[in-house]
Amino acid sequence: MKFLTKINRNYFFLLTLILLGVSISGYFIIQAIILNDAKESLLEREFLIEKHILKTGEIPNIYPTVEVKIIDHRITDKPQFKEVEIENELEKELEPFLEYSSQVKIGDWYYSIKLRQSSFERTDLALILALFLFVLLLSAFAMSYLITGKMNKSIWAQFEHNLIEIEKFNFNEKQNLNLKKTDIEEFDRLDKVVTDLTEKLRSDYFSLKEFTENASHEIQTPLSIVLLNLEEVLQQDLNSETFQKVVSSINAIKRLSSLNQSLILLTKIENRQFKAEQVIILNDIVRRKISEFEPFFETKKLKVELNFEQDFKLMINEQLAELLIGNLLANAVNHNLQGGSIHVSVLENKLEIYNTGEANSLTDKTIFNRFAKLNSKSFGLGLAIVKNICETYNLEIHYHKNDFHCFIITSK
């Protein structure tokens, strides 16, 4: 989830909670205010009725809002408010009223006064005011949300630009990281840290790259010289023991040279020094590599089954694509049984290579590790190279075993 989206979502949830809280509490507050106003109104009406009776001697009665009658004596001095229900004679249903009752002495007589006011009016007014408050706040929050969203987009636009520039940055390209300056101190500090970091990483990257290339060259040269000298020694008249030692040394140097080349290749793949310039149809490379491996199939008497259902198109460096297929086929041959079988299937966005072979303790999580050996003849780098190629070109590779050892490559 984007940072701005998360901020807007949190802002929306917060405003929703505030809106609901203010509206609900506002409803009860308004209702309390109106109730208090109604009580004051009833008290004022009581005062006017007392004044009217004292002046004219007439007893007003307007049922159900005004009910006044003479009583023998005062029962209580304490007036009270309460909610009552009175039947509406027109609609034949009970309606709520706020009733104020008191007993007062006017002149020589005691009077019982009951004044009532419909609660419908009070409730309706409170509801209307609460809805008005809700709509008003909702409009204000909506405008605030939209305005803030547009402001945030403009503020984060330069950050998004810088983020895209960082994503596109490549150590192999010699152009510098071009980040825009903003008027926000934290963003500018972040840009400076990222720029300084990338410059240091670029410097370290090229230093490491240069060291790797120089080291591989310097190692390969003396190895070649030693190998050449040993091959010349091999041409001489040697006893059996010395001959075996020289042959063993030559084989060890060849293995060391091959290991050096494999490690250099791994480093180049990890550093993304191979560029994908065109879309490759993997089917064609599989056919070509199968043809190249025919002598090895015949030597081990392997039965090879091919299944090409659809084209597997992939944007990948052709040299690495051949290395990928070559290493998988070499693994299928080297760790196969005499007279075993290999099944190669190519579907749309999927490559499957199954082979028979002896049981092993390796799993999908360990088989692609460097120097994870299936036997003592291999360095354990072939499948590590395959894994790195797949990661470089956004491919997934998995290994599982049942009756066959299965390698499956799919595009993400």
N, C-alpha and C positions, 0 to 999 in steps of 0.2 A: 504494500500500500504506500502511495506517495505521502510525503510529509505534509504537504499542503492539504491533501484529501483528508488526512487524519485530523489536522487542525480544524478544518471545516466541519467534519463529522462531530468532533468533540464540542465545537461551538454550537452546532445545531442541537445536540442533546442537551447542552447546558441551557440554551435559550428555551427549549421545550419545557424543561423542568421549571425554569423561572416563570415562564408563561402560565403553566398550570398552577404553580404555587401561588403566584400573585392573583390569578383569576379566582381561584377557590377561596383563598383568604380574603380577597377583596369582596366577594359575594357575602361572606359572613360579617365582615366589618360594615359593609353598606347596610345589611339587614339590621345590625345592631344599632347603627346610627338612625335609621328610619324608625326602629322600634322606640328608641329614646325620644325621637321627635314626636311620635304618636302619643307617648305617655305625657309629654309636655302639652300636647294639644288637648288631651282629655282633661288634664288639670286646669287648663285655661277655660275649657267649656264648663267645668264644675264651678269655677269662680263666676262666670257669666250667669249660670243658672241660679246660684245663690243670690246674686245681685238682682236678677229678674224677680225671684220669689219675694225678696225683701221689699222691692219697690212696688210690685203689682199685687202680690198675694196669689198669683196664678201658679199652678203647678204644671209645668210643661211635660208632656209625654209623647214621644215619637218612637214607637216600637219599630225595630229593636235597638235603635241607637241611643235613645234617651228614655230612662225609666225612673221616675221620681214618685215617691209615696210617703205619706205621713206615718210615723211609727210612734208607739207609746213612750218608748225610752231608748236611749242609746245602748246597744249591746256591746259594741266595740268602738274604741277610739282610733283604731289603726286602719287606715285605708289600704287597699291591696289591688294589685294588678294580676290578672290570670287569663289564660287562654280558654275560651269556651266555644262550644259549637251550638248554633241555633239553626233551626230548620227554615229554609227558604220556602215560603208559602207558594211562590210562583213556580219554582222549579222542583219543589218537593224533595229537597236534599239538604243535608247538613252543611253549613258553611262555618269556617273558623272566624272568630272575632277576638279582639283584645278587649277585655272587660276591666273597667275601673269601678270599684265599689267603695263607697264611704258613707258614713252616718254623721250628719252635722245638725247643729241647732241653729235655726233661723228664727229670730224673734222668740216666741214662746213655744214653738213646736220643734219636734225632732223629725228629720227627714232622712229617708234612705235613698241615696242617689246611685244609680248604675248607668254608666256611660260606656258605650261600645263603639268599636271601629273595626271595620272589616280587615282581616289579615290578608285577604286576597290582594288588595291594593298594595299593601306593604311588600308582600312576596314578589308580586309582579314587578314593582318598581325596582326592588333589589336585583331581580333577575335581569331586567333590562339594562340597569347600570353595570352589572357584572359582565353581561355580554358586550356592552359598549366598550368597557375597559379591556375585555379580551380581544376584541377586533382592533382596538387602538394599539394595544401592545403587539399583537400579531403583525399589524402593518408596519409598526416601527421596527420590530425584529427582522421582518422580511427585507425591508429596505436596508437595514444595517447589515444583514447577512449578504445581500447582493453587492452592496457597496464595498464591504470588507473583502469579499471574494475577489472582486475586480482589483482592488488595491493590492491584495496579497499576490495575485497573478503578476501584476506589474513589478512588485518588489522581488518576486522569485524568478522573474524572467531571465535576469542576468545570471542568477545562480544556475538555472537550467542550462543556459548557454555554456557556462564554464564546466558544468557536469558533462555535457556532450563532448566538449573539447578534451576533457580528461579521458573519457571513454574511447575516443578516436586516437589518442596519443599512442605512438608506436616508437619503441627505442630504435628500431632499425631505420626509421626515417629521421633525417637530420634536422627537421624543422623543430623549432622551440614550441613549448606549450604556450598558446595564445589565450590568456584569460583576461576577461574584461574587468575593469575596476568598477566597484559599486560605491554607493555612499553609505554603506553599512559596515561598521568597523569589524564586526565578527566575520562577515563574509570576506572582507579584504585580508584579514589575518589568516583565514583558512586558505585563501588563494595563494598567499605568500608562502605558507607552510608547504602546500602541495607543490608549488613551483620549485622551491628549494629542494624538496624531497626528490622530485623527478630529475632534477639536474644532478643530484648526487647519485641516484640510481642509474642514470644514463652513463655517468662517468664510471661507476663501478661495473656496469654491464659491458661497456667497451673495453675496460681494463681486463675483465674476466674473459671476454671473447678473444682479445689479443693474446692473453696468456694461454688459453686453450689451444688456439691455432699454432702458436709458437711451440708450446710444449709437445703437441702432437707431431709437429714437423721435426723437432729436435729428437724426440724419442724414436720416430720412424726411421730417421737416417742411420743412427748407429745400429738399430735392429737389422736394417737392410745390409749394412756392412758385415755384421757378425754372421748373418745368414749366408751371404756370398762367400765369406772366408770358410765357413764350415762346409759348404757345398764343394769348395775346391779341395779341402782336406779329405772329403769323402772320395775324391777321385784317386787319392793316393792308395798305396798298398798298405792296408791296415789289418791288424789282427781282429778276430771276431769281437772281442770285448770292446776294443776301442771303436770299432765300426758301430756297434750298438749304442755306445755313449754319444757318438757324433749324431747319429740318426735321432736319438732321443732329444738331444739339444736342439736340432733343427726343428723338430715338431713342436717343442716348447716355445721356441722363438716365433714360429708361425702362429701358434695360439695366442701368444702375447701381442703380436702385431694385429691379429684379428680382433682381440679384445680392445686394443687401443682404438681401432677404427670404429668399433661399435659404440664405445663410450663417447667418442667425438660426435658420431651421428646422433646419439641421444641428446647431447648438449645442444646441437644445432636445431633439433626438433623442438626442444623445450624453449629455446630462444626464438622460435618462429622465424628461422632464417629461410624457410622454404615458402614461396608464395604460390597461391592457387590462382592461375591465370585463366583457366577455362573449365567448363563443365566436362567431366570425364564420365563415360559410360563404363561402369565397373565390369560389366559382362565381357567387354573386349579384353580387358586386362586379365581377367580370370582365364579366358580361353588361351591367351598368349602364354601365361605362366604355366597352365596345364600342359601345353605343348612342350615347354622348356623342361618340365619335370618328367617327361615320358621315360627317359633312361633310368631315373631313380625308381619310378613305378615298376619298370620291368625287372630291375635288379632285385627288388623285394617281392616281385610277383603280386603287386597290389591291384585290386579291382577298383576302378574309379568310375563312379556314376555321376553324371552331370544333369542338372535340371535348371533350365533357363526359362522361367515363366514370363518375367517382365524385365524391363531395363531398370537398373539401379543407377540413377544419375546423381552425380556428386561433384560439388565444387572442391577440388583437391589438387594438390601438386602431383603431376603424373609420376614423377620419380618416387614419391612417397607412397602413391597408390600401388605401384609395382612392388615396392618393398613390403608393404602391408600384406598383399596377397602372397608374395614369395615367402615371407616368414611364417605365415599360417600354413602354407602347403609344406614347407620344410619341417615344421613341427609335426604335421600330420604324417609325414614320411618317416622322420627320425624316431618317433615314439610309437610307430605302428608295429604290428606283428608280421612275421614272414607269411605272405599269402593272405594278408588282411584286406581291408577295404576302406575306401574314402568316398564320402558322399558330399558333393558340392551343389548347393541350391542357391539360385539368385532370384529374388522376387523384387517387387517394387519397394525400395527403401529397406531392403533386408538381404543379408548374406549369411548363409549357414554352411559351416564346414564340419562334418562329422567324420571321425575315424576310429577304427578299432585300436586297441592298445592295452597294455598292462595296467592294472589298478595302481593308483597313487594316492597320496594323502593330501594333495593340493586341492584348494577350493577356489571359488570365484574371487575371494578376497586376497588370496595369497599367490595364485598362479602367475599374476602379472607383475609381481614384485621383482626388482632387480636381483639377479643371482639366485632366483628360485629355480633349482635344477630338477629336471625329471630324471636325468641320469648324469653320470660323470663326464660324458662327452661334450656336453653343452655348457656355455657360460651362464645361461639363465638370463640372457639379455634380449633374445629374439622377441619374446612375448611382451617384455617391458617396452620395447620399441613400438610394437603393435599398439599397445595401450596408449602410449604418448601420441602416436599419429591420430588415433581415434579422438583423444581429448582435444587435440589441436584443431580438428575439423568438426567438432561438435557431433561426434558419433558415440554411440553406446556399444560396448562390447561386454559380453558375459560368457562365462564358462560353466557348464554343468556336465554331469556324467551319469549315464545309465548303462545301457549295453554299449554305448559309444562315448567317446570324448567329444563334446559338442562346443563349438565356438560360434556365437551368433552376434552379428554386427547389425545395428539398426541406426537410422538417422533420427535425430531428435525432432 
